[in-house]
Amino acid sequence: MTLYVRRFAVEALLVRDGKILLSRRGPDRHGAGTWALVGGHVENGELACDALLRELREELGDAFADALDPAGFELASFVDDRRPSAEPPVLYVHASFVVEVPPDAEPVNAEPSLCAELSWFSTLALPAEHQLYAPHRAPLENYLTGRIYSVVANLK
């Protein structure tokens, strides 16, 4: 039996006027150049919503995070992402939340060393599959199709 290291990640499906905010991963990151959801790892003892708000604050700025209502974060997708070829093997558990962005909340790229750019994409015109960060394809697909749970295997 393979022993997996379990990691928990949270992502935000930041939605405004039928568009989703994505960030292009910086040149020194895994999946460099691909478009991703905003989010990151949950720290030891941290609640999922607290982790998501922390990540939004770190990546998109204090003013943006302060304009959001964490009570309105709605679980949209839960993905088990098994990576048996990683060393050691990893099972990422992704919880993705819909976050309605108020019209006056403007995100800023608060981590330019990690994020090359931010852009709003229509849900009808998202980047091509190969341009999306692989671990975030399933949460986006789940959100668009109304599915809550999926399993991804063998991503590297």
Secondary structure, 3 states (H helix, E strand, C coil): CCCCEEEEEEEEEEEECCEEEEEEECCCCCCCCCEECEEEECCCCCCHHHHHHHHHHHHHCHHHHHCCCHHHCEEEEEEEEEECCCCCCEEEEEEEEEEECCCCCCCCCCCCCCEEEEEEEECCCCCCHHHECHHHHHHHHHHHHCCCEEEEECCC
